[in-house]
């Protein structure tokens, strides 16, 4: 390895705004890490272009080339290992990871979700919270497991829902919170300040 900085493998499916927030944080010195590789399950994901612009290896893995879910996850694992990744950050990656990846990177795969889990899990967390009429929602970062939006919660940030919010304005506020919180949590991991006690994650020291 060329440096002792934490190496992050980022998994994406779409535009990659959280990826950009992570890249920016590394470049600005707020995150003592480097993005080692970006992997997408979609060939046209704009996040791959963001990676290329930052001189980060961008890899599309075509699910249709693999006959089983296990084989597909083994392909993801092999790329992560090739780039000597320390931590895997799911950033808008819209597929489950299986034990082939999770067991290779134990307690080192994290995910971000646009609600205060366990409320409003699933792919439509922002819209469901808005339509339910909650007064607060937010962002959750947690360790990933083999179920959607589960695993020990590392950190959450509350986002207030104003009376005049639209779904679009709420989405914007959620994304702003995501872009603040994800680099901060990754920095905690870089500093070795996150521990897991059973089903709970614990931050050691100030946050």
C-alpha positions in Angstrom: 0.0 0.0 0.0 1.2 3.5 -0.9 0.0 5.1 2.4 -1.5 4.3 5.8 -4.7 6.2 5.0 -7.9 4.1 5.2 -8.9 2.9 1.7 -12.6 3.0 0.9 -14.4 1.0 -1.7 -17.7 2.8 -2.6 -20.7 1.0 -4.0 -23.2 3.0 -6.0 -26.2 2.5 -8.3 -26.9 6.1 -9.3 -25.8 9.7 -9.5 -23.3 9.4 -6.7 -23.8 12.6 -4.7 -22.7 10.9 -1.5 -19.7 9.5 -3.3 -18.9 13.1 -4.3 -19.3 14.2 -0.7 -16.8 11.5 0.4 -14.3 12.5 -2.4 -14.6 16.1 -1.5 -14.0 15.4 2.2 -10.8 13.4 1.4 -9.5 16.2 -0.9 -10.3 18.9 1.7 -8.6 17.0 4.6 -11.8 16.4 6.6 -11.5 12.7 6.0 -8.2 11.0 6.4 -8.8 8.3 3.8 -8.8 7.8 0.1 -11.4 6.4 -2.3 -9.6 3.3 -3.7 -12.3 2.1 -6.1 -15.9 2.8 -7.1 -18.1 -0.1 -8.1 -21.6 0.2 -9.7 -24.2 -2.4 -10.7 -25.4 0.0 -13.4 -23.3 0.9 -16.4 -24.7 4.4 -16.9 -24.6 5.4 -13.2 -23.3 9.0 -13.2 -21.3 8.2 -10.0 -18.8 6.3 -12.3 -18.2 9.5 -14.1 -17.6 11.3 -10.8 -15.0 8.7 -9.9 -13.2 9.1 -13.3 -13.1 12.9 -12.9 -11.4 12.3 -9.5 -9.0 9.8 -11.0 -10.5 7.0 -9.0 -10.9 3.6 -10.6 -14.5 3.1 -11.8 -15.8 -0.4 -12.2 -19.1 -1.6 -13.6 -20.0 -5.2 -12.7 -22.7 -6.5 -15.0 -25.1 -8.7 -13.0 -26.3 -10.5 -16.1 -22.9 -12.0 -16.6 -23.3 -14.1 -13.4 -25.6 -17.0 -13.0 -26.1 -16.7 -9.3 -26.4 -13.9 -6.7 -23.4 -15.5 -4.9 -21.2 -15.4 -8.0 -22.1 -11.7 -8.5 -21.1 -10.9 -4.9 -17.9 -12.8 -5.3 -17.1 -10.6 -8.2 -17.7 -7.5 -6.1 -15.5 -9.0 -3.3 -12.7 -9.8 -5.7 -12.6 -6.2 -7.0 -12.6 -4.8 -3.4 -9.7 -7.1 -2.5 -7.8 -6.2 -5.7 -7.8 -2.6 -4.6 -6.9 -3.4 -1.0 -10.0 -1.8 0.5 -10.3 -1.4 4.3 -13.9 -0.2 4.5 -16.8 -0.6 2.1 -19.2 2.3 1.9 -22.6 1.7 0.3 -23.7 5.1 -1.1 -27.0 4.7 -2.9 -26.2 1.1 -3.8 -29.7 -0.4 -4.4 -28.9 -4.1 -4.0 -28.3 -6.4 -1.0 -24.8 -7.6 -0.2 -24.4 -11.2 0.8 -21.9 -13.0 3.1 -19.3 -13.2 0.3 -18.7 -9.5 0.8 -19.9 -9.1 4.4 -17.8 -11.9 5.8 -14.7 -10.7 4.0 -15.1 -7.2 5.5 -16.6 -8.0 9.0 -17.9 -4.8 10.7 -16.4 -2.8 7.9 -19.4 -2.4 5.5 -21.5 0.6 6.1 -24.7 1.9 4.5 -26.6 5.2 4.5 -30.4 5.5 4.6 -32.6 8.6 4.3 -34.7 8.1 7.4 -34.3 7.6 11.1 -34.2 3.8 11.1 -36.0 1.6 12.0 -38.7 3.9 10.7 -39.3 4.1 7.0 -36.9 1.5 5.8 -36.9 0.5 2.2 -36.2 2.4 -1.1 -38.9 5.1 -0.6 -38.0 6.3 2.9 -38.1 10.1 2.2 -41.5 9.9 0.4 -43.1 7.6 2.9 -42.0 9.8 5.8 -43.3 12.9 4.0 -46.6 11.3 3.1 -47.1 10.0 6.7 -46.8 13.6 8.0 -43.9 13.2 10.4 -42.5 16.3 11.9 -39.0 15.0 12.0 -37.1 12.5 9.8 -33.4 12.3 9.1 -30.5 10.2 8.1 -29.0 7.0 9.4 -25.6 5.4 8.9 -25.3 1.8 10.0 -23.3 -1.3 9.6 -24.8 -3.5 6.8 -26.0 -7.0 7.1 -27.8 -9.4 4.8 -31.2 -7.6 5.2 -32.1 -4.2 3.8 -31.6 -1.3 6.2 -30.7 -3.4 9.2 -27.5 -3.7 11.2 -26.1 -1.7 14.2 -26.7 2.0 13.9 -23.6 4.2 14.1 -25.0 7.7 13.8 -28.2 9.6 13.0 -29.0 13.2 12.1 -32.4 14.6 12.6 -34.0 16.7 9.8 -37.1 18.7 10.7 -40.0 18.7 8.3 -41.4 22.2 7.9 -45.0 23.0 7.3 -44.2 24.4 3.9 -41.8 21.6 2.8 -42.5 19.8 -0.4 -41.1 16.4 -1.2 -38.5 18.1 -3.3 -37.4 20.5 -0.5 -37.3 17.7 2.0 -35.2 15.6 -0.3 -32.8 18.5 -0.6 -32.5 18.8 3.2 -32.0 15.1 3.6 -29.2 15.0 1.0 -27.5 18.0 2.8 -27.6 16.0 6.0 -26.3 12.9 4.3 -23.3 14.8 2.8 -22.4 16.1 6.2 -22.8 12.9 8.2 -21.3 10.2 5.9 -17.7 11.7 5.8 -17.9 12.3 9.6 -18.7 8.7 10.3 -16.1 7.4 7.9 -13.6 9.6 9.7 -14.6 7.9 13.0 -13.9 4.5 11.3 -10.5 5.8 10.1 -9.7 6.8 13.7 -10.8 3.4 15.0 -13.5 5.0 17.2 -16.5 2.8 16.4 -17.1 -0.5 18.2 -19.9 -3.0 18.1 -21.5 -4.4 21.3 -23.9 -7.1 20.1 -26.6 -5.3 18.1 -25.4 -1.8 19.0 -22.6 0.3 17.6 -20.7 2.6 20.0 -18.8 5.7 19.2 -15.8 6.1 21.5 -15.0 9.7 22.4 -16.6 12.9 21.1 -18.6 13.0 17.9 
